[in-house]
Amino acid sequence: MRNSADEIRRRYADKVARDEQEPFKTSLYTGPSTPVQKKKNGPRFNGSFFLFQLMASVCLFLGAGILFKNDGLQAVKGQEIIKKMYHSEFQFAAAQKWYENQFGKPLALLPDKQAAQKELAGTGKTGDYAVPASGKVYQSFEANGKGIMVETGKSTSVDTVKEGYVTFIGKKDKLGKTVIIQHSNGEESWYGHLDSIDANVKLYSYMEREKPLGKVSPSEDGKTGKFYFAIKKGNTFVDPSKVGIHFE
């Protein structure tokens, strides 16, 4: 009988001990059975932000359309602002220069001009303007108001005065066949009264310094040639001699 009582007490003590250890065992094995993967820090596509951009673009487009359907005073002012934005030329050369200063390489959407810069450095020339063609001025800046007229030899080639991007090829009123080059400092060089434009001159193409743009127009007697030249800073034309371009 005594042995039975001892056995019962021993079993009870074992049970109590097991019950006390059970929470500890559970805590040891609580948690995921597989290793925790670290979060990747790579770029993620933000669908909600993309949708917001899309909706904002649609709203702007519709808003502009409604604006041009309205004849009110405020609407007319808004129309003028939008028209001005669309008629303003994008500063390709200035944009690429800024991008290179910030990130050290050219924009992927713009032509690579590293080879041209190396070639220019090899010649020892600076970034100053060159003379587009040898000749003498027969209509001054003061008389013309925007540019100058230069008399040259017959069939003389007109070259770029500085590297930049072609922003216009075509005919302009009173200038005939014209090419406009936009430079990294924001200035433009205009070449008008051309008899022909070189086939390598393409719209928005990058042109190196002193590369042919076209041929001068023949004079009235056919013995000489002539062309129009101008420098534009912002919305103002300046005398080419003020930027160091001198003719005979």
Steps between C-alpha positions, in 0.01 A plus 500: 500500500786731588666422165180586314478838672866574416441404136199732478699791647789436258268497197331820617837674542606391150177636351544837675857520371390427144225764520751762617743422215237502222482882448879516476504229232230679307693827505806326365322377189264792439571680173532435127649172392679659201772769502381860483590657166640849501308773327639598166582865463467504120260729313137409519222594264256730674171436326305762694752775418501405130120512499512843664739626230279359228187660643679832548613497136147426381360781716756748365422398143125533552547826687698647211229388256226662707710816533523539122121454470438794732508862382515663844773749597675260739476221244664717234788576736544130566495429126779751442716336767452154348571630149818664622613175662440303182679755281803526729788289377635238736859579601661175380859617529449664840316193631780265399765727651310512831454122497871441440593737783267315736549136398815492289359341187279611210125448483406174329241678286749755370783433252837419654745785446805364685685430176431853382633647823819293474551615143448862603747463788756350263491808277577728792193718428295656775123521532492847336309559178668439166431694180233326288655607168760744373346817365411862567190648658291702254197543728586577861316393814385859553347509152344153515383506862540127563803373313748578225533429129839374388645501149722203418656324207281305263372163634674553835422250775337628820625323814377475859650761731471277807388149591132452578167348395301576187162635611373629165543411133277661242388830355440818699337819383756734339782254577429216258667170583612521862675285759494580874752348743441503875812513720564383857505858635142548379595718204401430140683556173286564190614433144267633232487567125657162432489369146515140624517313831745214552341152502670418832313779679200338671246644742613454864833353390820604676734713290867544574676832473607616152301235313325588170132590515445601139596735217448874469244642259630659179490877475287680243783513247609144578861603560497473880304331775306622801344369822327622814648447846368580848557423867202481734519513881167406653243711316749765387726511194849638564774634275727204406804721560398522868568126541829510312389417144669741259495520121703713261 
